[in-house]
Amino acid sequence: MKKAPRVDVFKDALGIGIDVSKAELAIVGLYAKEPLLKIIKNNMKAIEVFLRTLKQAGYVGKIICESTGHYHLQLALVCQELGMEIIVLNPLQSSKHSQSRVRKIKTDPEDALTLATMCITELHLPKPMVLTASKALIRLKMGQLASLEKQLQGFRRSYGQYTETYAALGLEESELQLELGDQLQSLKRLQGRLGKELESLLIEIAPDDGSHDRLNMIPGYSSMVAGLVAQFDREVKGERSWVAYVGMDISVRQSGTWKGTGRLTKRGNAYLRKRLIQAAWGACMNYDYVRAYYDDLKLQGRKHKEAHCIIARKLLRIAYQVAVNGKEYDPEIAFSH
């Protein structure tokens, strides 16, 4: 793979794939003869120079990158500011293409080449990403909250286990060990404040069609959950797309006459999925008719977590009708059983 002498040579590429890492972007332009490679730094200035030159050169093809935590956000944001479309793929979509090769090569340029090839071989690419500074901020805060929650779970579990063991052995904890408990409580308070900050941002950028307030009427949907759901893409085929977006759709396992047990795909945003399942649990705890629905599922043989997932999917389908079709939430229709 040759290195591109200048940026403007990419104007004739059949497609451009960009492999994103923390420090660099590996950019590959696909051509009939031989692909070209360019490496740039992953910062706003370098990205803007490259994309602006590419746009001025007249490139009109597709640009594809993978979703890599939050490292692709700078690239997507500059594309949005310059009016250039970029398709951001779930890594699962591109991995099947790289795994189909006879020779297993794993480098940043080769990954970028795979993405560039998908520009012309993949028929069902997602829509280009639309990212504003506010939406980027929401993604970052969601990521921070998810990371903090995971660390707090481990911290809380470890602290609790050691505290129990000290008590069981009749040993006294030192001041430093007691200070760990204070640090745990401090982190919990910071988590709550960060959550409130995210909630305020969601309310600030909520659509002006009143959908946020209507979503807030759904059982278990707090202001934050309503704000998160209000940001979902509304130009989709139907409510099943929302369910799949958060990874709460069921995988299909079938061959001939054999049919296996399906499981949650879990291919969406884990933070969103957890919030929606918690909303379902809150609805069961505070609304008698939702609790009755839960009890019916249990009588049918559904397990505790399975019943909550079913209710979470049901509430999300209701949310689609409320937000997209402008319907008012009606418990007699939603839970008519």
Secondary structure, DSSP 4 states (H G I P E B T S, - for coil): -EEPSSGGGGGG-SEEEEEE-SSEEEEEEE-SS--EEEEEESSHHHHHHHHHHHHHHT--S-EEEE--TTTTHHHHHHHHHHT---EEE-HHHHHHHHHTSSS----HHHHHHHHHHHHHH-SSPPPPP---HHHHHHHHHHHHHHHHHHHHHHHHHHHHHHHHHHHHHTPPPPHHHHHHHHHHHHHHHHHHHHHHHHHHHHHHT--TTSHHHHHTTSTT--HHHHHHHHTS-SSSSSHHHHHHHTT-SBP--EETTEE----B---S-HHHHHHHHHHHHHHHHH-HHHHHHHHHHHHTT--HHHHHHHHHHHHHHHHHHHHHS-PPP-HHHHT--
